[in-house]
Amino acid sequence: MSQLLSLLESFNRPEIMIAGLIAATAFLSSLVLTRVMRHYAPRLGLVDRPGTRKIHARVMPKGGGLAILISLILASALGWFLLSVCNGMPSTTALAVTPEAFGKKLLLLLGCGVVISLLGLIDDLKNLSPYRKIFVESLVACILIYHGQRVTLFIPNFWFSVLVTWGWLLLITNSFNLLDNMDGLSAGVAFISGAIFLVVAVQTRQWQSAFLLLALLGSLLGFLCFNFPPATIFMGDSGSLLLGYLMGILTIDATFYHAPGTVLPVALPLVVMAVPLFDTSTVAWLRWRSKCPIFQGDKRHFSHRLVDLGMTNRQAVLTIYLVTFATGLGATVLYDVSFWGGLLILVQTVVILAVIHILQQVGARRPTGNNHSVQSPAQPGQGA
């Protein structure tokens, strides 16, 4: 213990060392645990079988979400331990993060994350109805709201805040679940979005959010080593629901409003996660318009449209990575620009989404046979 304390004291920026250890622990543990899950998942019944709307042709193990969850918990616990060790050091007082506050935050956010991941695990095994999942997600949202995790949007009305927070958490949670329809897609988009949020958190010195994001990013990177196309394991709903929940709650927990004069920075999460949000909204609209159940799986997602245009699965995933990076890049300065600068970033995001819409329409006209809905309820894993 004394040697560790001496090492932290000798390091000029202990927060950088803490951040590096969190990220390394998350990555290495995720790398090992994902490999373990890939081996044992079939024995536990965690497999995704081929189907009409599935893009894989063989039985695939899933349960990578559990590896992400455990890695996240281990890395976050290490961060709390390191903060406790160096608590009171002059060089760490500027972090504005105490072990007590960070520990309470971990218990709340990760505790609810465990519930969400277990919900997804049960869905992976027994295929729960969408309404049961929404009910549990709503209970989790109520717990978070009760403990002060709320969006205000500068409107001093409690019930408005409750409604917006509940809606945001459910929307983001299920958007990343729906985005998990191709190898490496949901995890990769979450990694890019999380990296952009990390840049903003570091720039604004929100180290508590930064440490949690680093734990998440390291866990995702270890999982992507096995999930990037061609994947050898899926995360399942235990992972995709967890990612969506974490992206939703971490954007609520952080602060993006930086200086008076413009309220546009509150739109920063919308800009960063514009792609999954747009994909979810367009797919829901198309299903409603064709009088199909909203929660019924099909191949109308942006990724499927790109494949219909002639791309391979890997090319489609990489294209969506680039689009996510393009929309999110402007968000790194959105909190610190003038009104007109922020408006320009929002217009740029809308233009990129318009390009996505055009590509979706062109892909929908291609006679590939992938544009019909499949008359079966949504299943966990790929292709929701």
C-alpha positions as a Python dict, from the first residue, in 0.01 Angstrom:
ca = {
    (1, 'M'): (0, 0, 0),
    (2, 'S'): (275, 246, 91),
    (3, 'Q'): (457, 168, -234),
    (4, 'L'): (142, 237, -433),
    (5, 'L'): (89, 565, -250),
    (6, 'S'): (451, 667, -315),
    (7, 'L'): (407, 587, -684),
    (8, 'L'): (92, 799, -707),
    (9, 'E'): (258, 1086, -522),
    (10, 'S'): (563, 1076, -749),
    (11, 'F'): (347, 1095, -1058),
    (12, 'N'): (288, 1455, -1158),
    (13, 'R'): (-72, 1393, -1270),
    (14, 'P'): (-218, 1113, -1053),
    (15, 'E'): (-555, 1144, -1224),
    (16, 'I'): (-389, 1035, -1549),
    (17, 'M'): (-238, 730, -1380),
    (18, 'I'): (-573, 642, -1220),
    (19, 'A'): (-746, 681, -1556),
    (20, 'G'): (-487, 463, -1729),
    (21, 'L'): (-516, 186, -1470),
    (22, 'I'): (-895, 191, -1493),
    (23, 'A'): (-888, 163, -1872),
    (24, 'A'): (-620, -110, -1873),
    (25, 'T'): (-802, -315, -1610),
    (26, 'A'): (-1131, -288, -1796),
    (27, 'F'): (-974, -387, -2128),
    (28, 'L'): (-773, -684, -2000),
    (29, 'S'): (-1053, -823, -1784),
    (30, 'S'): (-1302, -786, -2070),
    (31, 'L'): (-1060, -957, -2308),
    (32, 'V'): (-1026, -1255, -2076),
    (33, 'L'): (-1390, -1277, -1966),
    (34, 'T'): (-1525, -1247, -2321),
    (35, 'R'): (-1305, -1539, -2427),
    (36, 'V'): (-1431, -1738, -2127),
    (37, 'M'): (-1794, -1655, -2210),
    (38, 'R'): (-1741, -1757, -2572),
    (39, 'H'): (-1639, -2101, -2448),
    (40, 'Y'): (-1903, -2153, -2180),
    (41, 'A'): (-2204, -1967, -2324),
    (42, 'P'): (-2336, -2265, -2527),
    (43, 'R'): (-2329, -2482, -2215),
    (44, 'L'): (-2542, -2220, -2037),
    (45, 'G'): (-2793, -2202, -2321),
    (46, 'L'): (-2673, -1857, -2429),
    (47, 'V'): (-2677, -1900, -2805),
    (48, 'D'): (-2828, -1711, -3097),
    (49, 'R'): (-2967, -1936, -3368),
    (50, 'P'): (-2998, -1838, -3736),
    (51, 'G'): (-3334, -1707, -3849),
    (52, 'T'): (-3512, -1529, -4130),
    (53, 'R'): (-3408, -1185, -4015),
    (54, 'K'): (-3068, -1288, -3873),
    (55, 'I'): (-2754, -1213, -4070),
    (56, 'H'): (-2552, -1505, -3930),
    (57, 'A'): (-2575, -1853, -4077),
    (58, 'R'): (-2463, -2060, -3777),
    (59, 'V'): (-2534, -2088, -3407),
    (60, 'M'): (-2343, -1814, -3224),
    (61, 'P'): (-2260, -1789, -2852),
    (62, 'K'): (-2382, -1480, -2674),
    (63, 'G'): (-2346, -1343, -2326),
    (64, 'G'): (-2062, -1103, -2396),
    (65, 'G'): (-2269, -846, -2210),
    (66, 'L'): (-2187, -1026, -1886),
    (67, 'A'): (-1815, -990, -1961),
    (68, 'I'): (-1867, -618, -2021),
    (69, 'L'): (-2062, -581, -1695),
    (70, 'I'): (-1809, -764, -1477),
    (71, 'S'): (-1515, -580, -1635),
    (72, 'L'): (-1692, -250, -1580),
    (73, 'I'): (-1749, -329, -1213),
    (74, 'L'): (-1389, -444, -1158),
    (75, 'A'): (-1238, -137, -1324),
    (76, 'S'): (-1472, 103, -1144),
    (77, 'A'): (-1396, -61, -810),
    (78, 'L'): (-1026, -19, -881),
    (79, 'G'): (-1085, 349, -952),
    (80, 'W'): (-1262, 389, -617),
    (81, 'F'): (-976, 207, -442),
    (82, 'L'): (-711, 427, -602),
    (83, 'L'): (-904, 741, -511),
    (84, 'S'): (-923, 615, -153),
    (85, 'V'): (-549, 550, -145),
    (86, 'C'): (-453, 894, -269),
    (87, 'N'): (-733, 1079, -88),
    (88, 'G'): (-599, 1403, 57),
    (89, 'M'): (-299, 1432, -172),
    (90, 'P'): (-260, 1797, -283),
    (91, 'S'): (-239, 1695, -647),
    (92, 'T'): (-575, 1514, -633),
    (93, 'T'): (-785, 1772, -450),
    (94, 'A'): (-844, 1954, -778),
    (95, 'L'): (-1025, 1649, -912),
    (96, 'A'): (-1333, 1741, -707),
    (97, 'V'): (-1400, 1368, -666),
    (98, 'T'): (-1402, 1215, -318),
    (99, 'P'): (-1396, 838, -259),
    (100, 'E'): (-1724, 867, -67),
    (101, 'A'): (-1906, 1049, -347),
    (102, 'F'): (-1759, 823, -614),
    (103, 'G'): (-1849, 511, -415),
    (104, 'K'): (-2210, 621, -372),
    (105, 'K'): (-2233, 702, -740),
    (106, 'L'): (-2096, 360, -832),
    (107, 'L'): (-2342, 179, -606),
    (108, 'L'): (-2634, 366, -760),
    (109, 'L'): (-2541, 362, -1128),
    (110, 'L'): (-2378, 19, -1145),
    (111, 'G'): (-2636, -134, -912),
    (112, 'C'): (-2911, -29, -1151),
    (113, 'G'): (-2688, -144, -1438),
    (114, 'V'): (-2675, -493, -1287),
    (115, 'V'): (-3056, -501, -1282),
    (116, 'I'): (-3073, -395, -1646),
    (117, 'S'): (-2811, -650, -1751),
    (118, 'L'): (-2988, -931, -1562),
    (119, 'L'): (-3311, -828, -1732),
    (120, 'G'): (-3135, -868, -2065),
    (121, 'L'): (-2989, -1202, -1959),
    (122, 'I'): (-3335, -1335, -1873),
    (123, 'D'): (-3455, -1209, -2210),
    (124, 'D'): (-3165, -1388, -2380),
    (125, 'L'): (-3272, -1713, -2214),
    (126, 'K'): (-3652, -1689, -2213),
    (127, 'N'): (-3743, -1416, -2464),
    (128, 'L'): (-3943, -1175, -2246),
    (129, 'S'): (-4219, -962, -2392),
    (130, 'P'): (-4119, -602, -2474),
    (131, 'Y'): (-4369, -467, -2222),
    (132, 'R'): (-4214, -660, -1934),
    (133, 'K'): (-3876, -518, -2024),
    (134, 'I'): (-4016, -165, -2042),
    (135, 'F'): (-4179, -215, -1701),
    (136, 'V'): (-3848, -314, -1537),
    (137, 'E'): (-3662, -35, -1720),
    (138, 'S'): (-3922, 211, -1588),
    (139, 'L'): (-3871, 87, -1232),
    (140, 'V'): (-3497, 141, -1268),
    (141, 'A'): (-3560, 489, -1405),
    (142, 'C'): (-3780, 568, -1103),
    (143, 'I'): (-3504, 457, -865),
    (144, 'L'): (-3254, 684, -1039),
    (145, 'I'): (-3497, 976, -1042),
    (146, 'Y'): (-3567, 926, -671),
    (147, 'H'): (-3193, 955, -605),
    (148, 'G'): (-3166, 1283, -793),
    (149, 'Q'): (-3064, 1168, -1142),
    (150, 'R'): (-3288, 1402, -1340),
    (151, 'V'): (-3286, 1616, -1653),
    (152, 'T'): (-3421, 1968, -1597),
    (153, 'L'): (-3362, 2146, -1932),
    (154, 'F'): (-3382, 2474, -1738),
    (155, 'I'): (-3755, 2421, -1674),
    (156, 'P'): (-3827, 2432, -1298),
    (157, 'N'): (-4104, 2176, -1300),
    (158, 'F'): (-4057, 1849, -1115),
    (159, 'W'): (-4299, 1639, -1319),
    (160, 'F'): (-4160, 1769, -1646),
    (161, 'S'): (-3815, 1668, -1527),
    (162, 'V'): (-3939, 1322, -1426),
    (163, 'L'): (-4109, 1266, -1761),
    (164, 'V'): (-3810, 1377, -1967),
    (165, 'T'): (-3566, 1168, -1761),
    (166, 'W'): (-3785, 858, -1783),
    (167, 'G'): (-3834, 903, -2158),
    (168, 'W'): (-3464, 965, -2223),
    (169, 'L'): (-3349, 658, -2030),
    (170, 'L'): (-3596, 428, -2203),
    (171, 'L'): (-3524, 576, -2544),
    (172, 'I'): (-3145, 542, -2524),
    (173, 'T'): (-3159, 202, -2354),
    (174, 'N'): (-3373, 53, -2628),
    (175, 'S'): (-3203, 242, -2912),
    (176, 'F'): (-2874, 64, -2850),
    (177, 'N'): (-3066, -262, -2811),
    (178, 'L'): (-3223, -212, -3155),
    (179, 'L'): (-2886, -107, -3297),
    (180, 'D'): (-2743, -448, -3208),
    (181, 'N'): (-2835, -591, -3548),
    (182, 'M'): (-2491, -649, -3703),
    (183, 'D'): (-2152, -767, -3581),
    (184, 'G'): (-1973, -498, -3381),
    (185, 'L'): (-2232, -229, -3455),
    (186, 'S'): (-2388, -144, -3119),
    (187, 'A'): (-2064, -189, -2923),
    (188, 'G'): (-1865, 13, -3176),
    (189, 'V'): (-2110, 301, -3188),
    (190, 'A'): (-2121, 303, -2807),
    (191, 'F'): (-1740, 311, -2800),
    (192, 'I'): (-1721, 608, -3038),
    (193, 'S'): (-1998, 795, -2856),
    (194, 'G'): (-1840, 721, -2519),
    (195, 'A'): (-1499, 840, -2642),
    (196, 'I'): (-1652, 1172, -2750),
    (197, 'F'): (-1825, 1210, -2413),
    (198, 'L'): (-1490, 1132, -2249),
    (199, 'V'): (-1320, 1417, -2437),
    (200, 'V'): (-1590, 1655, -2315),
    (201, 'A'): (-1569, 1522, -1958),
    (202, 'V'): (-1191, 1571, -1948),
    (203, 'Q'): (-1213, 1916, -2104),
    (204, 'T'): (-1469, 2022, -1843),
    (205, 'R'): (-1281, 1838, -1564),
    (206, 'Q'): (-1569, 1610, -1476),
    (207, 'W'): (-1341, 1333, -1356),
    (208, 'Q'): (-1613, 1123, -1197),
    (209, 'S'): (-1783, 1084, -1535),
    (210, 'A'): (-1444, 1042, -1704),
    (211, 'F'): (-1346, 750, -1480),
    (212, 'L'): (-1677, 572, -1543),
    (213, 'L'): (-1649, 630, -1917),
    (214, 'L'): (-1296, 491, -1920),
    (215, 'A'): (-1416, 176, -1746),
    (216, 'L'): (-1689, 141, -2006),
    (217, 'L'): (-1461, 210, -2303),
    (218, 'G'): (-1199, -39, -2187),
    (219, 'S'): (-1467, -306, -2140),
    (220, 'L'): (-1608, -238, -2486),
    (221, 'L'): (-1268, -252, -2652),
    (222, 'G'): (-1192, -592, -2501),
    (223, 'F'): (-1530, -722, -2619),
    (224, 'L'): (-1488, -577, -2969),
    (225, 'C'): (-1175, -787, -3016),
    (226, 'F'): (-1418, -1081, -3047),
    (227, 'N'): (-1729, -902, -3177),
    (228, 'F'): (-1590, -695, -3466),
    (229, 'P'): (-1703, -857, -3793),
    (230, 'P'): (-1677, -1142, -3840),
    (231, 'A'): (-1785, -1187, -3476),
    (232, 'T'): (-1724, -1501, -3273),
    (233, 'I'): (-1957, -1398, -2988),
    (234, 'F'): (-2256, -1166, -2945),
    (235, 'M'): (-2327, -947, -2643),
    (236, 'G'): (-2696, -1039, -2631),
    (237, 'D'): (-2959, -822, -2466),
    (238, 'S'): (-2762, -843, -2142),
    (239, 'G'): (-2503, -626, -2317),
    (240, 'S'): (-2703, -406, -2554),
    (241, 'L'): (-2954, -301, -2287),
    (242, 'L'): (-2666, -234, -2048),
    (243, 'L'): (-2486, -16, -2304),
    (244, 'G'): (-2799, 184, -2375),
    (245, 'Y'): (-2867, 230, -2005),
    (246, 'L'): (-2510, 344, -1936),
    (247, 'M'): (-2506, 589, -2227),
    (248, 'G'): (-2837, 729, -2105),
    (249, 'I'): (-2751, 766, -1738),
    (250, 'L'): (-2397, 894, -1794),
    (251, 'T'): (-2531, 1175, -2011),
    (252, 'I'): (-2778, 1263, -1736),
    (253, 'D'): (-2513, 1250, -1465),
    (254, 'A'): (-2271, 1476, -1656),
    (255, 'T'): (-2308, 1850, -1715),
    (256, 'F'): (-2276, 1995, -2064),
    (257, 'Y'): (-2391, 2350, -1997),
    (258, 'H'): (-2067, 2546, -1963),
    (259, 'A'): (-2127, 2920, -1981),
    (260, 'P'): (-2422, 3161, -1995),
    (261, 'G'): (-2536, 3294, -2329),
    (262, 'T'): (-2664, 2980, -2504),
    (263, 'V'): (-2855, 2671, -2403),
    (264, 'L'): (-2756, 2472, -2711),
    (265, 'P'): (-2503, 2255, -2520),
    (266, 'V'): (-2795, 2065, -2366),
    (267, 'A'): (-2836, 1912, -2712),
    (268, 'L'): (-2486, 1763, -2697),
    (269, 'P'): (-2605, 1406, -2618),
    (270, 'L'): (-2851, 1427, -2908),
    (271, 'V'): (-2569, 1522, -3143),
    (272, 'V'): (-2333, 1251, -3023),
    (273, 'M'): (-2597, 976, -3039),
    (274, 'A'): (-2781, 1111, -3344),
    (275, 'V'): (-2724, 792, -3545),
    (276, 'P'): (-2882, 536, -3306),
    (277, 'L'): (-3162, 780, -3225),
    (278, 'F'): (-3237, 846, -3592),
    (279, 'D'): (-3221, 476, -3675),
    (280, 'T'): (-3463, 392, -3395),
    (281, 'S'): (-3710, 666, -3487),
    (282, 'T'): (-3713, 583, -3860),
    (283, 'V'): (-3752, 208, -3801),
    (284, 'A'): (-4035, 269, -3554),
    (285, 'W'): (-4204, 502, -3803),
    (286, 'L'): (-4174, 253, -4089),
    (287, 'R'): (-4316, -28, -3877),
    (288, 'W'): (-4607, 190, -3762),
    (289, 'R'): (-4678, 309, -4116),
    (290, 'S'): (-4687, -47, -4249),
    (291, 'K'): (-4910, -146, -3955),
    (292, 'C'): (-4650, -382, -3810),
    (293, 'P'): (-4593, -407, -3434),
    (294, 'I'): (-4331, -155, -3322),
    (295, 'F'): (-4132, -423, -3141),
    (296, 'Q'): (-4141, -670, -3430),
    (297, 'G'): (-3797, -729, -3578),
    (298, 'D'): (-3719, -668, -3945),
    (299, 'K'): (-3439, -560, -4177),
    (300, 'R'): (-3524, -192, -4216),
    (301, 'H'): (-3233, -59, -4014),
    (302, 'F'): (-2971, 173, -4162),
    (303, 'S'): (-2714, -108, -4153),
    (304, 'H'): (-2940, -337, -4356),
    (305, 'R'): (-3007, -61, -4610),
    (306, 'L'): (-2633, -16, -4662),
    (307, 'V'): (-2599, -389, -4726),
    (308, 'D'): (-2888, -365, -4973),
    (309, 'L'): (-2685, -101, -5156),
    (310, 'G'): (-2409, -355, -5211),
    (311, 'M'): (-2186, -312, -4907),
    (312, 'T'): (-2052, -602, -4709),
    (313, 'N'): (-2149, -627, -4343),
    (314, 'R'): (-1807, -498, -4239),
    (315, 'Q'): (-1828, -203, -4480),
    (316, 'A'): (-2174, -116, -4350),
    (317, 'V'): (-2052, -123, -3989),
    (318, 'L'): (-1745, 88, -4068),
    (319, 'T'): (-1964, 337, -4257),
    (320, 'I'): (-2189, 379, -3954),
    (321, 'Y'): (-1879, 421, -3735),
    (322, 'L'): (-1765, 707, -3958),
    (323, 'V'): (-2109, 869, -3961),
    (324, 'T'): (-2125, 848, -3580),
    (325, 'F'): (-1781, 1006, -3555),
    (326, 'A'): (-1882, 1278, -3802),
    (327, 'T'): (-2191, 1379, -3605),
    (328, 'G'): (-2014, 1355, -3272),
    (329, 'L'): (-1700, 1546, -3366),
    (330, 'G'): (-1869, 1885, -3346),
    (331, 'A'): (-2006, 1796, -3003),
    (332, 'T'): (-1656, 1819, -2855),
    (333, 'V'): (-1677, 2200, -2881),
    (334, 'L'): (-2054, 2251, -2865),
    (335, 'Y'): (-2043, 2338, -2496),
    (336, 'D'): (-1790, 2618, -2554),
    (337, 'V'): (-1897, 2800, -2872),
    (338, 'S'): (-2128, 3091, -2941),
    (339, 'F'): (-2493, 3053, -3025),
    (340, 'W'): (-2423, 3074, -3399),
    (341, 'G'): (-2137, 2827, -3373),
    (342, 'G'): (-2360, 2583, -3187),
    (343, 'L'): (-2637, 2634, -3441),
    (344, 'L'): (-2393, 2552, -3721),
    (345, 'I'): (-2303, 2223, -3548),
    (346, 'L'): (-2671, 2133, -3513),
    (347, 'V'): (-2736, 2213, -3880),
    (348, 'Q'): (-2441, 1996, -3979),
    (349, 'T'): (-2591, 1709, -3778),
    (350, 'V'): (-2925, 1749, -3951),
    (351, 'V'): (-2754, 1747, -4292),
    (352, 'I'): (-2573, 1421, -4208),
    (353, 'L'): (-2902, 1267, -4095),
    (354, 'A'): (-3059, 1380, -4424),
    (355, 'V'): (-2786, 1191, -4611),
    (356, 'I'): (-2866, 883, -4400),
    (357, 'H'): (-3234, 921, -4491),
    (358, 'I'): (-3151, 936, -4862),
    (359, 'L'): (-2934, 625, -4839),
    (360, 'Q'): (-3211, 444, -4652),
    (361, 'Q'): (-3465, 533, -4921),
    (362, 'V'): (-3236, 418, -5201),
    (363, 'G'): (-3158, 97, -5016),
    (364, 'A'): (-3528, 32, -4962),
    (365, 'R'): (-3588, 38, -5338),
    (366, 'R'): (-3326, -228, -5409),
    (367, 'P'): (-3501, -559, -5491),
    (368, 'T'): (-3289, -769, -5256),
    (369, 'G'): (-3568, -938, -5066),
    (370, 'N'): (-3449, -791, -4735),
    (371, 'N'): (-3705, -514, -4709),
    (372, 'H'): (-4006, -711, -4596),
    (373, 'S'): (-4096, -743, -4234),
    (374, 'V'): (-4068, -1079, -4068),
    (375, 'Q'): (-4379, -1198, -3888),
    (376, 'S'): (-4213, -1297, -3563),
    (377, 'P'): (-4151, -1116, -3236),
    (378, 'A'): (-3819, -948, -3179),
    (379, 'Q'): (-3549, -1182, -3055),
    (380, 'P'): (-3238, -1102, -2855),
    (381, 'G'): (-2906, -1072, -3030),
    (382, 'Q'): (-2850, -971, -3390),
    (383, 'G'): (-3110, -824, -3618),
    (384, 'A'): (-3361, -662, -3383),
}
